[in-house]
Amino acid sequence: MARVLVVNFVSLDGVIQSPLSADEDPDDGFAAGGWVPPYGDDTMASFMSAATTTAAGMLLGRRSYEIFTAAWAGADQSDPAVAAMNRMPKYVVTRSPDVPLAWGHSRRLDGPAEVARLKDEVDGDLVVFGSGGLLGALAEHDLVDEYRLLLVPVILGGGKRMFGDGSPLTHLTLTATTTTSTGVVLLTYTRP
């Protein structure tokens, strides 16, 4: 049985929008994109690489899938994390039948019920990156097993947040914490 792991960069004010580059997700005029790279170090890179290279597959919302396809489908395969992303199955959770599945090993899922079935079919971890809209649905249907958050010491003042109003009450247990040389706190929370 698979576990669903959410791995996200999060600002101190809860924003997850456009962490790696300015043009990643400029929705609603978000102009602070690219807020993570100044905080990168070897510890952060190792944390992200481990989450990616050990995953059995990626579980992505439509918009994150499109962003990842543009960024990683043709990227240099000499990086083990990039090679893993290109090799592993990608499950795109969307109700839109028009989403082109242009990245190899991609499959469309039609919502949380199909994610629940997928958890029964797959062995290993299904990692979720970004995917703010999908996260709400996964949390609402109690499908997330672990959160691996990279808490970045920056306040952005606006943008898409990881959890919106109306998110279900969820109790978690802190199982690991590390602080990088740049002040990013790597937090792992699991379901009790």
Phi and psi in degrees as GROMACS dihedral restraints (atoms count N, CA, C in turn):
[ dihedral_restraints ]
;  ai    aj    ak    al  type     phi  dphi    fc
    3     4     5     6     1   -83.1    20    10
    4     5     6     7     1   154.8    20    10
    6     7     8     9     1  -110.9    20    10
    7     8     9    10     1   143.8    20    10
    9    10    11    12     1   -97.9    20    10
   10    11    12    13     1   119.9    20    10
   12    13    14    15     1  -112.3    20    10
   13    14    15    16     1   126.4    20    10
   15    16    17    18     1   -97.0    20    10
   16    17    18    19     1   123.5    20    10
   18    19    20    21     1  -122.3    20    10
   19    20    21    22     1   112.3    20    10
   21    22    23    24     1  -143.2    20    10
   22    23    24    25     1   145.3    20    10
   24    25    26    27     1   -79.3    20    10
   25    26    27    28     1   134.0    20    10
   27    28    29    30     1  -135.6    20    10
   28    29    30    31     1   132.3    20    10
   30    31    32    33     1   -77.6    20    10
   31    32    33    34     1   168.3    20    10
   33    34    35    36     1   -59.8    20    10
   34    35    36    37     1   -27.3    20    10
   36    37    38    39     1   -97.7    20    10
   37    38    39    40     1    20.3    20    10
   39    40    41    42     1    84.4    20    10
   40    41    42    43     1     9.1    20    10
   42    43    44    45     1   -81.9    20    10
   43    44    45    46     1   138.8    20    10
   45    46    47    48     1  -120.5    20    10
   46    47    48    49     1     0.0    20    10
   48    49    50    51     1   -72.5    20    10
   49    50    51    52     1   133.4    20    10
   51    52    53    54     1    47.8    20    10
   52    53    54    55     1    55.4    20    10
   54    55    56    57     1   -71.9    20    10
   55    56    57    58     1   -31.8    20    10
   57    58    59    60     1   -96.7    20    10
   58    59    60    61     1   -27.7    20    10
   60    61    62    63     1  -151.9    20    10
   61    62    63    64     1   157.1    20    10
   63    64    65    66     1   -63.9    20    10
   64    65    66    67     1   -32.9    20    10
   66    67    68    69     1   -94.4    20    10
   67    68    69    70     1     4.2    20    10
   69    70    71    72     1   -60.3    20    10
   70    71    72    73     1   -51.6    20    10
   72    73    74    75     1  -153.5    20    10
   73    74    75    76     1    82.1    20    10
   75    76    77    78     1   -85.8    20    10
   76    77    78    79     1    16.7    20    10
   78    79    80    81     1   -48.0    20    10
   79    80    81    82     1   144.9    20    10
   81    82    83    84     1    56.9    20    10
   82    83    84    85     1    28.7    20    10
   84    85    86    87     1    74.2    20    10
   85    86    87    88     1    19.1    20    10
   87    88    89    90     1   -61.9    20    10
   88    89    90    91     1   116.9    20    10
   90    91    92    93     1  -110.7    20    10
   91    92    93    94     1     4.6    20    10
   93    94    95    96     1  -101.1    20    10
   94    95    96    97     1    17.3    20    10
   96    97    98    99     1   -58.0    20    10
   97    98    99   100     1   150.4    20    10
   99   100   101   102     1    85.8    20    10
  100   101   102   103     1    30.0    20    10
  102   103   104   105     1   -84.0    20    10
  103   104   105   106     1    -8.6    20    10
  105   106   107   108     1   -89.9    20    10
  106   107   108   109     1   -44.3    20    10
  108   109   110   111     1   -49.3    20    10
  109   110   111   112     1   -36.5    20    10
  111   112   113   114     1   -62.4    20    10
  112   113   114   115     1   -15.7    20    10
  114   115   116   117     1  -103.4    20    10
  115   116   117   118     1     5.7    20    10
  117   118   119   120     1   -70.1    20    10
  118   119   120   121     1   145.0    20    10
  120   121   122   123     1  -154.7    20    10
  121   122   123   124     1  -179.0    20    10
  123   124   125   126     1   -64.1    20    10
  124   125   126   127     1   -34.3    20    10
  126   127   128   129     1   -65.7    20    10
  127   128   129   130     1   -43.9    20    10
  129   130   131   132     1   -64.7    20    10
  130   131   132   133     1   -43.7    20    10
  132   133   134   135     1   -61.5    20    10
  133   134   135   136     1   -41.0    20    10
  135   136   137   138     1   -65.3    20    10
  136   137   138   139     1   -41.0    20    10
  138   139   140   141     1   -60.6    20    10
  139   140   141   142     1   -46.7    20    10
  141   142   143   144     1   -69.7    20    10
  142   143   144   145     1   -40.0    20    10
  144   145   146   147     1   -63.1    20    10
  145   146   147   148     1   -42.6    20    10
  147   148   149   150     1   -62.6    20    10
  148   149   150   151     1   -42.3    20    10
  150   151   152   153     1   -63.5    20    10
  151   152   153   154     1   -34.7    20    10
  153   154   155   156     1   -82.4    20    10
  154   155   156   157     1   -49.4    20    10
  156   157   158   159     1   -71.4    20    10
  157   158   159   160     1   -20.3    20    10
  159   160   161   162     1   -96.1    20    10
  160   161   162   163     1    -4.1    20    10
  162   163   164   165     1   -74.9    20    10
  163   164   165   166     1   147.8    20    10
  165   166   167   168     1   -85.0    20    10
  166   167   168   169     1   -17.2    20    10
  168   169   170   171     1   179.5    20    10
  169   170   171   172     1   166.7    20    10
  171   172   173   174     1  -108.3    20    10
  172   173   174   175     1   142.7    20    10
  174   175   176   177     1  -119.0    20    10
  175   176   177   178     1   114.6    20    10
  177   178   179   180     1  -132.2    20    10
  178   179   180   181     1   148.0    20    10
  180   181   182   183     1   -75.7    20    10
  181   182   183   184     1   166.6    20    10
  183   184   185   186     1   -55.7    20    10
  184   185   186   187     1   -50.6    20    10
  186   187   188   189     1   -65.0    20    10
  187   188   189   190     1   -44.1    20    10
  189   190   191   192     1   -64.5    20    10
  190   191   192   193     1   -37.3    20    10
  192   193   194   195     1   -59.3    20    10
  193   194   195   196     1   -45.4    20    10
  195   196   197   198     1   -62.8    20    10
  196   197   198   199     1   -42.1    20    10
  198   199   200   201     1   -64.4    20    10
  199   200   201   202     1   -46.2    20    10
  201   202   203   204     1   -65.6    20    10
  202   203   204   205     1   -40.6    20    10
  204   205   206   207     1   -58.9    20    10
  205   206   207   208     1   -46.4    20    10
  207   208   209   210     1   -63.5    20    10
  208   209   210   211     1   -37.4    20    10
  210   211   212   213     1   -83.9    20    10
  211   212   213   214     1   -37.1    20    10
  213   214   215   216     1  -115.3    20    10
  214   215   216   217     1   -20.1    20    10
  216   217   218   219     1   -60.9    20    10
  217   218   219   220     1   -35.2    20    10
  219   220   221   222     1  -109.9    20    10
  220   221   222   223     1    14.4    20    10
  222   223   224   225     1   -75.8    20    10
  223   224   225   226     1   165.6    20    10
  225   226   227   228     1   -59.0    20    10
  226   227   228   229     1   116.9    20    10
  228   229   230   231     1   -77.7    20    10
  229   230   231   232     1    -1.1    20    10
  231   232   233   234     1   -73.3    20    10
  232   233   234   235     1   -19.7    20    10
  234   235   236   237     1   -79.2    20    10
  235   236   237   238     1   123.8    20    10
  237   238   239   240     1   -57.7    20    10
  238   239   240   241     1   -35.4    20    10
  240   241   242   243     1   -68.3    20    10
  241   242   243   244     1   -40.6    20    10
  243   244   245   246     1   -66.4    20    10
  244   245   246   247     1   -43.6    20    10
  246   247   248   249     1   -60.7    20    10
  247   248   249   250     1   -41.1    20    10
  249   250   251   252     1   -63.3    20    10
  250   251   252   253     1   -44.1    20    10
  252   253   254   255     1   -60.9    20    10
  253   254   255   256     1   -39.8    20    10
  255   256   257   258     1   -72.9    20    10
  256   257   258   259     1   -29.4    20    10
  258   259   260   261     1   -82.5    20    10
  259   260   261   262     1   -36.7    20    10
  261   262   263   264     1   -78.5    20    10
  262   263   264   265     1   158.9    20    10
  264   265   266   267     1   -64.3    20    10
  265   266   267   268     1   143.0    20    10
  267   268   269   270     1  -119.6    20    10
  268   269   270   271     1   123.0    20    10
  270   271   272   273     1  -108.0    20    10
  271   272   273   274     1   117.3    20    10
  273   274   275   276     1  -102.2    20    10
  274   275   276   277     1   114.3    20    10
  276   277   278   279     1   -92.1    20    10
  277   278   279   280     1   109.5    20    10
  279   280   281   282     1  -157.4    20    10
  280   281   282   283     1   147.7    20    10
  282   283   284   285     1   -92.9    20    10
  283   284   285   286     1    -5.4    20    10
  285   286   287   288     1   -83.5    20    10
  286   287   288   289     1   120.8    20    10
  288   289   290   291     1   -76.0    20    10
  289   290   291   292     1    -8.1    20    10
  291   292   293   294     1   -91.8    20    10
  292   293   294   295     1     3.5    20    10
  294   295   296   297     1   -73.0    20    10
  295   296   297   298     1   117.2    20    10
  297   298   299   300     1   -73.1    20    10
  298   299   300   301     1   130.1    20    10
  300   301   302   303     1   -98.0    20    10
  301   302   303   304     1    77.1    20    10
  303   304   305   306     1   -84.7    20    10
  304   305   306   307     1   -14.6    20    10
  306   307   308   309     1   -95.1    20    10
  307   308   309   310     1   131.5    20    10
  309   310   311   312     1   -50.8    20    10
  310   311   312   313     1   145.5    20    10
  312   313   314   315     1    65.0    20    10
  313   314   315   316     1    37.4    20    10
  315   316   317   318     1  -105.2    20    10
  316   317   318   319     1   145.0    20    10
  318   319   320   321     1  -142.7    20    10
  319   320   321   322     1   140.2    20    10
  321   322   323   324     1   -89.7    20    10
  322   323   324   325     1   136.8    20    10
  324   325   326   327     1  -118.1    20    10
  325   326   327   328     1   145.1    20    10
  327   328   329   330     1  -101.5    20    10
  328   329   330   331     1    39.3    20    10
  330   331   332   333     1   121.3    20    10
  331   332   333   334     1  -178.5    20    10
  333   334   335   336     1   -58.6    20    10
  334   335   336   337     1   -34.9    20    10
  336   337   338   339     1   -62.1    20    10
  337   338   339   340     1   -39.0    20    10
  339   340   341   342     1   -72.2    20    10
  340   341   342   343     1   -31.5    20    10
  342   343   344   345     1   -64.6    20    10
  343   344   345   346     1   -42.5    20    10
  345   346   347   348     1   -60.6    20    10
  346   347   348   349     1   -41.9    20    10
  348   349   350   351     1   -65.8    20    10
  349   350   351   352     1   -39.8    20    10
  351   352   353   354     1   -61.5    20    10
  352   353   354   355     1   -38.4    20    10
  354   355   356   357     1   -59.1    20    10
  355   356   357   358     1   -32.6    20    10
  357   358   359   360     1   -77.2    20    10
  358   359   360   361     1   -23.8    20    10
  360   361   362   363     1   -90.2    20    10
  361   362   363   364     1   -29.4    20    10
  363   364   365   366     1  -102.4    20    10
  364   365   366   367     1   143.7    20    10
  366   367   368   369     1  -103.5    20    10
  367   368   369   370     1   133.0    20    10
  369   370   371   372     1   111.9    20    10
  370   371   372   373     1  -168.7    20    10
  372   373   374   375     1   -97.9    20    10
  373   374   375   376     1   136.4    20    10
  375   376   377   378     1  -103.9    20    10
  376   377   378   379     1   114.6    20    10
  378   379   380   381     1   -97.2    20    10
  379   380   381   382     1   136.6    20    10
  381   382   383   384     1  -111.9    20    10
  382   383   384   385     1   122.2    20    10
  384   385   386   387     1  -111.9    20    10
  385   386   387   388     1   140.7    20    10
  387   388   389   390     1    59.2    20    10
  388   389   390   391     1  -124.9    20    10
  390   391   392   393     1    57.1    20    10
  391   392   393   394     1    48.8    20    10
  393   394   395   396     1   -52.7    20    10
  394   395   396   397     1   -44.4    20    10
  396   397   398   399     1   -65.5    20    10
  397   398   399   400     1   -41.2    20    10
  399   400   401   402     1   -65.5    20    10
  400   401   402   403     1   -38.2    20    10
  402   403   404   405     1   -56.9    20    10
  403   404   405   406     1   -42.4    20    10
  405   406   407   408     1   -59.9    20    10
  406   407   408   409     1   -43.1    20    10
  408   409   410   411     1   -68.2    20    10
  409   410   411   412     1   -39.9    20    10
  411   412   413   414     1   -64.3    20    10
  412   413   414   415     1   -43.4    20    10
  414   415   416   417     1   -65.3    20    10
  415   416   417   418     1   -43.1    20    10
  417   418   419   420     1   -59.7    20    10
  418   419   420   421     1   -33.6    20    10
  420   421   422   423     1   -99.2    20    10
  421   422   423   424     1    14.2    20    10
  423   424   425   426     1    55.3    20    10
  424   425   426   427     1    47.1    20    10
  426   427   428   429     1  -107.0    20    10
  427   428   429   430     1    -4.2    20    10
  429   430   431   432     1   -92.4    20    10
  430   431   432   433     1   128.3    20    10
  432   433   434   435     1   -98.1    20    10
  433   434   435   436     1   -28.0    20    10
  435   436   437   438     1  -154.7    20    10
  436   437   438   439     1   143.2    20    10
  438   439   440   441     1  -115.0    20    10
  439   440   441   442     1   125.9    20    10
  441   442   443   444     1  -115.3    20    10
  442   443   444   445     1   104.8    20    10
  444   445   446   447     1  -110.2    20    10
  445   446   447   448     1   140.1    20    10
  447   448   449   450     1  -108.9    20    10
  448   449   450   451     1    97.0    20    10
  450   451   452   453     1   -82.7    20    10
  451   452   453   454     1   109.8    20    10
  453   454   455   456     1   -95.3    20    10
  454   455   456   457     1   131.6    20    10
  456   457   458   459     1   -75.9    20    10
  457   458   459   460     1    67.8    20    10
  459   460   461   462     1  -144.7    20    10
  460   461   462   463     1   142.9    20    10
  462   463   464   465     1  -111.4    20    10
  463   464   465   466     1   122.8    20    10
  465   466   467   468     1   -98.8    20    10
  466   467   468   469     1   -21.5    20    10
  468   469   470   471     1    79.2    20    10
  469   470   471   472     1    -0.3    20    10
  471   472   473   474     1   170.6    20    10
  472   473   474   475     1   165.8    20    10
  474   475   476   477     1   126.7    20    10
  475   476   477   478     1   175.7    20    10
  477   478   479   480     1   -70.2    20    10
  478   479   480   481     1   130.5    20    10
  480   481   482   483     1  -100.6    20    10
  481   482   483   484     1   156.8    20    10
  483   484   485   486     1   -65.9    20    10
  484   485   486   487     1   -39.6    20    10
  486   487   488   489     1  -128.4    20    10
  487   488   489   490     1   132.2    20    10
  489   490   491   492     1  -100.2    20    10
  490   491   492   493     1   177.6    20    10
  492   493   494   495     1   -58.1    20    10
  493   494   495   496     1   142.7    20    10
  495   496   497   498     1    88.9    20    10
  496   497   498   499     1     2.4    20    10
  498   499   500   501     1   -63.3    20    10
  499   500   501   502     1   144.4    20    10
  501   502   503   504     1   -70.1    20    10
  502   503   504   505     1   147.5    20    10
  504   505   506   507     1   -61.5    20    10
  505   506   507   508     1   125.3    20    10
  507   508   509   510     1  -139.4    20    10
  508   509   510   511     1   126.1    20    10
  510   511   512   513     1   -96.7    20    10
  511   512   513   514     1   134.8    20    10
  513   514   515   516     1  -129.0    20    10
  514   515   516   517     1   161.2    20    10
  516   517   518   519     1  -117.5    20    10
  517   518   519   520     1   128.1    20    10
  519   520   521   522     1   -73.7    20    10
  520   521   522   523     1   119.8    20    10
  522   523   524   525     1  -112.1    20    10
  523   524   525   526     1   -14.8    20    10
  525   526   527   528     1  -159.8    20    10
  526   527   528   529     1   146.9    20    10
  528   529   530   531     1  -150.3    20    10
  529   530   531   532     1   138.5    20    10
  531   532   533   534     1  -142.9    20    10
  532   533   534   535     1   143.8    20    10
  534   535   536   537     1  -111.7    20    10
  535   536   537   538     1   130.8    20    10
  537   538   539   540     1   -81.2    20    10
  538   539   540   541     1   172.5    20    10
  540   541   542   543     1   -66.5    20    10
  541   542   543   544     1   -17.4    20    10
  543   544   545   546     1  -102.8    20    10
  544   545   546   547     1     6.7    20    10
  546   547   548   549     1    90.9    20    10
  547   548   549   550     1     4.8    20    10
  549   550   551   552     1   -76.1    20    10
  550   551   552   553     1   133.6    20    10
  552   553   554   555     1  -103.7    20    10
  553   554   555   556     1   122.5    20    10
  555   556   557   558     1   -94.8    20    10
  556   557   558   559     1   116.7    20    10
  558   559   560   561     1  -119.3    20    10
  559   560   561   562     1   133.6    20    10
  561   562   563   564     1  -119.7    20    10
  562   563   564   565     1   121.6    20    10
  564   565   566   567     1  -119.0    20    10
  565   566   567   568     1   135.7    20    10
  567   568   569   570     1  -123.9    20    10
  568   569   570   571     1   163.6    20    10
  570   571   572   573     1   -72.5    20    10
  571   572   573   574     1   136.0    20    10
